[in-house]
Amino acid sequence: MTRSRALASLLAVVATVLAACGSSGGNAPSGGAIDLSGARFTVGSKEFTENLVLGEIAAQALRAAGADVGPLKSITGTTNVRTALTSGQIDLYWEYTGTGWGAHLQREVSQAPRDPAQLFAQVKDADVANGVSWLDPAPLNNAYAIAVPRARQEQLGVRTLSDYAALVQRDPAQARLCAAAEFLTRDDGFPGLQRTYGFQLPTSSIAELELSLIPKLAAEGKTCTFGEVFVTDGAVAANDLVLLTDDKKAIVDFNAAVTVRTQVLDAQPRLRDVFGPISAALTSDEIRALNERVDVGGELPDDVAGDWLRAKGFTT
């Protein structure tokens, strides 16, 4: 199945769910007919820009629906934010289907469905046993990617991850990589890429850095030539970077969805109505533009999230 048909399949899932909500009169934007007055939620997020923006979108949408929501709790590391959810420190946060499959369900990335709708369905169904419910997925795909400055790509002739693997084999110094700690250790990150493409980059050619620093440093070309980014990273185009094609499909899709402790969702089932329309509106292009406003424009995630919710009619 082509990527465009796969995305269409995922959007069809979202549309079906939203149509079902609409038939019962519950598909109003937050701040409208949905009233969560008296409900209290603690919203969490991961520490990087996109998840901070998504977290603020969730928190502000809930407040607009009348809920009592404290400040967003930003937590460093996927394992830590997931533990905060399952232990009751937070009630919900945005997670990604690829992360759910590999990191939380501990399944082999090579066995993950490459159809995004199938991946979401399997992750959602399996996570029920862990007391975690997945709400409607967004079409945005925040998959891992390796980026390189456009000019260096032309010089090195590296356009795919297979090309990168060949470069590592013949001249690892030219394949220097900047990456964050999580990408370097997760099986669905760099270890999985090395295994699929059959290469081993020497540690001397790897610089472990904070994720937000990587696009600029890769563009400068002193610390590294290649850098870990996300497909929806707003700093990619701003730094004239291009993404290497994952020609062996080693990287699974990372569609975002609100994950909620099941007992919280059972008590407040209208969370589905709040977030269903919001998720459907969050395309890769939409979130990339929001990320760029933060990472390149220097705006604050809460301001960017609020502007987007108002522009889309979800809040006033």
C-alpha positions as CSV (number, residue, x, y, z in Angstrom):
1,M,0.0,0.0,0.0
2,T,1.4,3.5,-0.9
3,R,1.9,6.1,1.9
4,S,-0.9,8.2,0.5
5,R,-3.4,5.4,0.5
6,A,-2.2,4.4,4.0
7,L,-2.9,8.0,5.2
8,A,-6.2,8.0,3.6
9,S,-7.0,4.8,5.4
10,L,-6.1,6.4,8.7
11,L,-8.2,9.5,8.0
12,A,-11.1,7.2,7.2
13,V,-10.9,5.7,10.6
14,V,-10.9,9.2,12.2
15,A,-13.9,10.3,10.0
16,T,-15.9,7.2,11.0
17,V,-15.4,7.9,14.6
18,L,-16.2,11.6,14.3
19,A,-19.4,10.7,12.3
20,A,-20.5,8.4,15.0
21,C,-20.0,11.2,17.6
22,G,-21.9,13.6,15.4
23,S,-24.9,11.3,15.1
24,S,-25.3,11.5,18.9
25,G,-25.0,15.3,19.0
26,G,-21.6,15.2,20.9
27,N,-19.3,16.4,18.2
28,A,-19.1,20.0,19.3
29,P,-15.8,21.8,19.6
30,S,-14.4,22.3,23.1
31,G,-15.8,25.4,24.7
32,G,-19.1,24.8,22.9
33,A,-21.7,22.2,23.9
34,I,-19.2,20.1,25.8
35,D,-19.3,20.9,29.5
36,L,-16.7,19.5,31.7
37,S,-17.3,21.8,34.6
38,G,-16.2,20.2,37.9
39,A,-13.8,17.8,36.2
40,R,-10.1,18.1,37.1
41,F,-7.3,16.9,34.9
42,T,-3.5,16.9,35.0
43,V,-2.1,17.1,31.5
44,G,1.5,16.0,30.8
45,S,3.8,16.2,27.8
46,K,7.3,15.2,26.7
47,E,10.0,17.8,26.8
48,F,10.4,18.5,23.0
49,T,8.6,21.3,21.1
50,E,6.0,19.4,19.3
51,N,4.8,17.5,22.4
52,L,4.8,20.7,24.4
53,V,2.6,22.4,21.8
54,L,0.3,19.3,21.7
55,G,0.2,19.3,25.5
56,E,-0.8,23.0,25.6
57,I,-3.5,22.3,23.0
58,A,-4.9,19.6,25.2
59,A,-4.8,21.6,28.4
60,Q,-6.3,24.7,26.8
61,A,-9.1,22.8,25.1
62,L,-10.0,21.2,28.4
63,R,-10.1,24.6,30.2
64,A,-12.3,25.9,27.4
65,A,-14.7,23.1,28.1
66,G,-14.9,24.2,31.8
67,A,-12.5,21.7,33.3
68,D,-10.0,22.6,36.1
69,V,-6.5,22.0,34.6
70,G,-3.3,23.0,36.2
71,P,-0.1,24.0,34.4
72,L,1.2,21.5,31.8
73,K,3.6,19.0,33.3
74,S,6.6,18.6,31.0
75,I,8.5,15.4,31.7
76,T,11.8,14.4,30.1
77,G,11.8,10.9,28.5
78,T,9.2,8.6,27.0
79,T,9.5,6.1,29.8
80,N,9.1,8.7,32.5
81,V,6.0,10.4,31.0
82,R,4.4,7.0,30.4
83,T,5.1,6.0,34.1
84,A,3.6,9.3,35.2
85,L,0.4,8.3,33.3
86,T,0.1,4.8,34.5
87,S,0.9,5.8,38.1
88,G,-1.7,8.5,38.2
89,Q,0.7,11.5,38.4
90,I,-0.9,12.8,35.1
91,D,-4.2,11.9,33.5
92,L,-3.4,12.2,29.8
93,Y,-0.7,13.1,27.3
94,W,-0.1,12.8,23.5
95,E,1.7,9.7,22.5
96,Y,2.8,8.3,19.1
97,T,1.7,5.0,17.6
98,G,5.3,3.9,16.8
99,T,6.3,4.7,20.3
100,G,3.4,2.7,21.7
101,W,4.3,-0.3,19.6
102,G,8.1,-0.4,20.3
103,A,8.6,1.3,23.6
104,H,5.5,0.6,25.6
105,L,4.3,-2.7,24.2
106,Q,7.9,-3.9,23.7
107,R,7.1,-5.4,20.3
108,E,9.7,-5.8,17.5
109,V,9.7,-2.8,15.3
110,S,10.3,-5.0,12.3
111,Q,6.9,-6.6,12.9
112,A,4.9,-3.3,13.2
113,P,2.2,-2.8,10.5
114,R,3.3,-0.3,7.9
115,D,-0.4,0.7,7.4
116,P,-1.0,3.5,9.9
117,A,-4.6,2.6,10.6
118,Q,-3.7,-1.0,11.4
119,L,-0.8,0.1,13.6
120,F,-3.1,2.4,15.6
121,A,-5.8,-0.3,16.0
122,Q,-3.3,-2.9,17.2
123,V,-1.6,-0.5,19.7
124,K,-5.0,0.7,21.0
125,D,-6.3,-2.8,21.5
126,A,-3.2,-4.1,23.2
127,D,-2.8,-1.1,25.5
128,V,-6.2,-1.8,27.1
129,A,-4.5,-4.4,29.2
130,N,-2.2,-1.7,30.7
131,G,-5.1,0.5,31.7
132,V,-4.4,3.0,28.9
133,S,-6.9,4.2,26.3
134,W,-6.0,5.8,23.0
135,L,-8.3,8.4,21.6
136,D,-8.8,9.3,17.9
137,P,-5.4,9.5,16.0
138,A,-4.2,12.6,14.3
139,P,-3.0,12.3,10.7
140,L,0.3,14.1,11.6
141,N,3.2,11.7,11.3
142,N,6.1,12.6,13.6
143,A,8.4,9.8,12.5
144,Y,12.1,9.8,13.1
145,A,14.3,10.9,10.2
146,I,17.9,11.6,9.4
147,A,18.6,15.0,7.9
148,V,21.6,16.5,6.1
149,P,22.4,20.0,4.8
150,R,21.3,20.3,1.2
151,A,24.7,21.3,-0.1
152,R,26.5,18.4,1.7
153,Q,23.9,16.0,0.3
154,E,24.9,17.0,-3.2
155,Q,28.7,16.6,-2.3
156,L,28.3,13.2,-0.7
157,G,25.6,11.8,-3.0
158,V,23.6,10.5,0.0
159,R,19.9,10.6,-0.6
160,T,18.7,7.4,1.1
161,L,19.5,5.6,4.3
162,S,21.1,2.9,2.2
163,D,23.4,5.6,0.8
164,Y,24.2,6.7,4.4
165,A,25.0,3.1,5.4
166,A,27.4,2.8,2.5
167,L,29.0,6.1,3.6
168,V,29.5,4.8,7.1
169,Q,31.3,1.7,5.8
170,R,33.7,3.7,3.6
171,D,34.3,6.9,5.6
172,P,32.6,7.1,9.0
173,A,34.1,10.5,9.7
174,Q,32.0,11.9,6.9
175,A,28.9,10.3,8.4
176,R,29.1,12.1,11.8
177,L,25.7,12.1,13.5
178,C,24.1,14.4,16.1
179,A,21.3,12.7,18.0
180,A,19.5,12.8,21.2
181,A,19.9,10.1,23.9
182,E,16.5,8.6,23.4
183,F,17.0,8.1,19.6
184,L,20.4,6.5,20.3
185,T,19.0,3.9,22.7
186,R,15.5,3.1,21.5
187,D,15.1,0.0,19.4
188,D,12.8,1.9,17.0
189,G,15.5,4.6,16.7
190,F,19.1,4.4,15.7
191,P,19.7,0.8,16.9
192,G,16.9,-0.4,14.6
193,L,18.3,1.6,11.7
194,Q,21.7,0.2,12.1
195,R,20.3,-3.3,12.2
196,T,18.1,-2.9,9.2
197,Y,20.7,-1.2,7.1
198,G,23.6,-3.3,8.3
199,F,26.0,-0.7,9.5
200,Q,27.7,0.3,12.8
201,L,28.6,3.9,13.3
202,P,31.6,4.3,15.6
203,T,30.9,6.1,18.9
204,S,33.6,8.6,17.9
205,S,31.3,9.8,15.1
206,I,28.3,10.3,17.3
207,A,27.5,13.5,19.3
208,E,24.8,13.1,21.9
209,L,22.9,16.4,22.1
210,E,19.7,18.0,23.1
211,L,17.2,17.5,20.3
212,S,16.5,21.2,19.8
213,L,20.1,22.0,19.0
214,I,20.6,19.4,16.3
215,P,19.2,21.1,13.2
216,K,21.3,24.2,13.6
217,L,24.5,22.2,14.4
218,A,23.9,19.9,11.4
219,A,23.5,22.9,9.2
220,E,26.8,24.4,10.5
221,G,28.5,21.1,9.8
222,K,31.2,21.3,12.5
223,T,29.9,19.0,15.1
224,C,28.2,16.7,12.7
225,T,27.1,16.3,9.1
226,F,23.9,14.4,9.7
227,G,21.3,14.9,12.4
228,E,18.3,13.2,14.0
229,V,15.1,15.1,13.4
230,F,11.4,14.4,13.2
231,V,9.5,14.6,9.9
232,T,7.3,17.4,11.4
233,D,10.3,19.3,12.7
234,G,9.8,23.0,11.9
235,A,13.6,23.7,12.0
236,V,14.3,21.3,9.0
237,A,13.3,23.7,6.2
238,A,14.5,26.7,8.2
239,N,18.1,25.3,8.2
240,D,17.9,24.1,4.6
241,L,18.1,20.5,5.6
242,V,16.7,17.6,3.6
243,L,15.5,14.2,4.9
244,L,17.1,10.9,3.8
245,T,14.6,8.5,2.3
246,D,14.0,5.4,4.5
247,D,14.1,3.1,1.5
248,K,13.9,-0.1,3.5
249,K,10.9,1.2,5.6
250,A,12.8,0.7,8.9
251,I,11.0,3.5,10.6
252,V,7.3,3.0,11.5
253,D,4.7,5.7,11.5
254,F,4.3,7.9,14.5
255,N,0.7,9.2,14.4
256,A,-0.2,11.2,17.5
257,A,-3.1,10.4,19.8
258,V,-4.2,11.5,23.2
259,T,-3.5,8.6,25.7
260,V,-5.7,8.6,28.8
261,R,-5.8,6.3,31.9
262,T,-8.8,4.2,31.2
263,Q,-10.4,4.9,34.6
264,V,-10.2,8.6,33.8
265,L,-11.9,8.1,30.4
266,D,-14.5,5.9,32.0
267,A,-15.4,8.7,34.4
268,Q,-15.2,11.4,31.7
269,P,-16.2,9.7,28.4
270,R,-16.8,13.1,26.7
271,L,-13.0,13.5,26.5
272,R,-13.5,11.7,23.2
273,D,-15.8,14.5,22.0
274,V,-13.3,17.2,23.0
275,F,-10.3,15.7,21.3
276,G,-11.8,13.9,18.3
277,P,-12.2,17.1,16.1
278,I,-8.9,18.5,17.3
279,S,-7.0,15.3,16.4
280,A,-8.6,15.3,12.9
281,A,-7.4,18.9,12.3
282,L,-3.7,18.1,13.3
283,T,-2.0,17.3,10.0
284,S,1.7,17.1,9.5
285,D,1.7,20.5,7.7
286,E,-0.3,22.1,10.6
287,I,2.0,20.9,13.4
288,R,5.1,21.6,11.3
289,A,4.1,25.2,11.0
290,L,3.4,25.4,14.8
291,N,6.7,23.8,15.6
292,E,8.5,26.3,13.3
293,R,6.8,29.2,15.2
294,V,8.4,28.0,18.4
295,D,11.8,26.6,17.2
296,V,12.5,29.3,14.6
297,G,10.3,32.2,15.5
298,G,10.9,32.0,19.3
299,E,7.3,32.0,20.3
300,L,6.1,30.2,23.4
301,P,4.3,26.8,23.0
302,D,1.3,28.0,25.0
303,D,0.8,31.1,22.9
304,V,1.1,29.1,19.7
305,A,-1.3,26.4,20.9
306,G,-3.9,29.1,21.9
307,D,-3.6,30.8,18.6
308,W,-4.2,27.6,16.7
309,L,-7.2,26.6,18.8
310,R,-8.8,29.9,18.3
311,A,-8.0,30.0,14.5
312,K,-9.7,26.6,14.1
313,G,-12.7,27.5,16.1
314,F,-12.1,25.2,19.0
315,T,-11.9,28.0,21.6
316,T,-12.8,31.7,21.5
